């Protein structure tokens, strides 16, 4: 069961990341979650260049997927009935909405702690896309977990 949750989470996180990247490309804005997280992780006094970018990018990617695993456990255990009965649309929508709010509050907090004002991200739009991305995450998690047996 744990392996199934982790594999479902990897799929859901990848789809959510694809969703935010597509939004970034369509809107021509810096909404790339991993890139923004990479920039927030770098030291304030140093601008990551091509030579030292990879360790920060790798750390940002790992953190991103670990948070996805945590969120999946919240979704799957937050409402234990999801594991015992056939899930309904409202359960997963609610989970996505809650995760979206938690994600936005987390990003706002991280931006304040790590001086995100130095980044060129359109923060309000980023928060909207992140919120919607977590609804996508929730439904992808449902599909991957319950439909692939």
PyMOL commands that set and color helices and strands:
alter all, ss='L'
color gray80, all
select helices_A, chain A and resi 2-27+33-41+53-78+81-84+89-113+116-118+123-147
alter helices_A, ss='H'
color red, helices_A
deselect
rebuild
show_as cartoon
